[in-house]
Amino acid sequence: MRLRPTNEPELWQKLFREVERDAFHLEVRDSYAVPDESERLRRFLDGEPPVDPHTPWQDLMRETTGRGVSVSRVRVVTVPHSEYQRWLLSVTVHNVDAGEDIRYLPRHLAGEVPPDDWWLMDGERVVYNLTDEAGAPAGLGITTDPRIVEYYQSVRRRLWAQAIPFPEYSNQ
């Protein structure tokens, strides 16, 4: 496995520009400590209405899906939702508008779930989102080990089949 100790936006741009068919993301944490989200999260918790954040991530997703690449994710969440997940639900529409197909799966319905977040890119490469103990980005781990890739392909199929599309989940 190759470890990249930084979580630079340029690295994510490079990885997504290499994707040819699809990128799938599994998120399993109930909260994250992403520096560029902290102010928006604070405003949400203070009762301010969420605004369209127009982020570089959304631009990258528009670019990626504009090339015909499918980008999807499943968020495995604890119910009731953490404050972070409540905020995330309030802004997910912007990622969907940027081309992502996002689904939610309540943790109590998910069965066995890997403990880490990861991306499966073109069904050939797994990219782990490494975090520190506080949930802050700590870099990436990348592998093309066929056994690991096969396992995550099966996890993807199982969880995707169970997960609820964002529009339906957000209206519950």
C-alpha positions in Angstrom: 0.0 0.0 0.0 1.2 3.5 -0.8 0.7 6.0 2.0 0.3 9.7 1.2 0.7 11.6 4.5 -1.0 14.7 3.2 -4.6 15.3 2.1 -3.8 17.9 -0.5 -6.6 19.0 -2.9 -4.2 18.5 -5.8 -3.9 14.8 -5.0 -7.7 14.3 -5.1 -7.8 16.2 -8.4 -5.2 13.9 -9.8 -6.9 10.8 -8.6 -10.3 11.9 -10.0 -8.8 13.0 -13.3 -7.4 9.4 -13.7 -10.8 7.8 -13.1 -12.3 6.5 -16.3 -15.6 4.8 -15.3 -16.7 5.2 -11.7 -15.7 6.2 -8.2 -17.6 4.9 -5.2 -17.1 6.3 -1.7 -18.1 4.7 1.6 -18.4 7.0 4.6 -18.7 5.4 8.0 -18.0 8.1 10.6 -20.7 10.1 12.3 -18.5 13.2 12.4 -15.4 14.6 10.7 -13.1 17.4 11.6 -12.6 18.9 8.1 -11.0 22.3 8.5 -12.8 24.0 5.6 -16.2 22.8 6.9 -15.8 24.0 10.5 -17.2 27.5 9.9 -20.2 26.3 8.0 -20.9 23.7 10.6 -20.7 26.3 13.4 -23.2 28.6 11.6 -25.6 25.6 11.1 -25.4 24.8 14.9 -26.0 28.4 15.7 -29.3 28.1 13.7 -28.3 30.0 10.6 -29.7 28.5 7.4 -27.2 26.6 5.2 -26.0 28.4 2.1 -24.7 26.9 -1.2 -21.1 26.5 -0.3 -19.8 26.2 -3.9 -16.7 24.3 -3.0 -13.7 23.2 -5.1 -15.0 19.6 -4.4 -18.2 20.4 -6.2 -16.3 21.8 -9.1 -14.2 18.6 -9.3 -17.4 16.5 -9.2 -18.9 18.5 -12.0 -15.8 18.1 -14.1 -15.6 14.3 -13.3 -19.2 13.5 -14.0 -19.1 15.8 -17.0 -16.6 13.3 -18.5 -19.2 10.6 -18.1 -17.7 9.2 -14.9 -20.2 7.9 -12.3 -19.6 9.2 -8.8 -21.5 7.6 -5.9 -21.3 7.2 -2.2 -23.0 5.5 0.7 -23.1 7.2 4.1 -23.6 4.7 6.9 -25.1 6.8 9.7 -26.1 6.4 13.3 -29.8 7.3 14.1 -30.5 9.7 15.6 -28.0 11.7 13.6 -25.0 13.4 15.1 -24.9 17.2 14.8 -22.4 16.8 12.0 -24.6 14.4 10.0 -27.6 16.7 10.5 -25.6 19.5 8.9 -24.4 17.2 6.2 -27.9 16.3 5.3 -28.7 20.0 5.0 -26.0 20.6 2.4 -25.9 17.2 0.5 -28.2 18.6 -2.1 -25.3 20.6 -3.5 -23.2 17.5 -4.0 -26.1 15.8 -5.7 -26.5 18.9 -7.9 -22.8 18.6 -8.8 -23.4 15.0 -10.1 -22.9 12.7 -7.2 -25.4 9.9 -6.4 -25.5 9.8 -2.6 -27.4 7.3 -0.5 -27.8 6.8 3.2 -27.9 3.7 5.2 -28.8 3.6 8.9 -26.1 1.8 10.8 -28.5 -0.5 12.6 -29.6 -1.9 9.2 -26.2 -2.1 7.6 -24.8 -5.3 9.1 -21.0 -5.6 9.0 -19.3 -2.4 7.8 -15.6 -1.8 7.4 -14.2 0.6 10.0 -12.6 3.0 7.5 -13.8 5.4 4.8 -12.6 4.5 1.3 -13.0 5.2 -2.4 -13.2 2.4 -4.9 -12.0 3.8 -8.2 -12.8 2.0 -11.5 -13.2 -1.1 -9.5 -9.4 -1.5 -9.5 -8.0 0.8 -6.8 -8.9 1.4 -3.2 -8.1 4.8 -1.7 -8.5 5.1 2.1 -9.3 8.4 3.6 -7.0 8.4 6.6 -8.0 10.5 9.6 -6.4 11.2 13.0 -8.2 10.5 16.3 -10.2 13.7 16.1 -11.5 12.9 12.6 -9.2 15.4 10.8 -7.8 14.4 7.4 -4.4 12.7 7.8 -3.6 11.5 4.3 -4.4 8.7 1.9 -3.6 5.0 1.6 -3.8 3.5 -1.9 -3.8 -0.1 -2.8 -4.5 -2.2 -5.9 -4.2 -5.5 -4.1 -6.8 -7.7 -5.9 -8.1 -9.4 -2.7 -8.7 -6.1 -1.0 -10.3 -4.6 -4.2 -12.6 -7.7 -4.5 -13.7 -7.4 -0.9 -14.6 -3.8 -1.3 -16.4 -4.5 -4.5 -18.6 -6.9 -2.6 -19.1 -4.4 0.3 -20.1 -1.8 -2.3 -22.7 -4.1 -3.9 -24.3 -5.1 -0.6 -24.5 -1.6 0.9 -25.6 0.1 -2.3 -28.5 -2.3 -2.6 -29.6 -1.5 1.0 -29.0 2.2 0.9 -31.7 4.9 0.5 -31.3 7.6 -2.2 -30.7 11.0 -0.7 -33.9 12.6 -1.9 -36.0 9.8 -0.3 -33.9 9.7 2.9 -33.9 13.5 3.4 -37.8 13.5 3.2 -38.2 11.0 6.0 
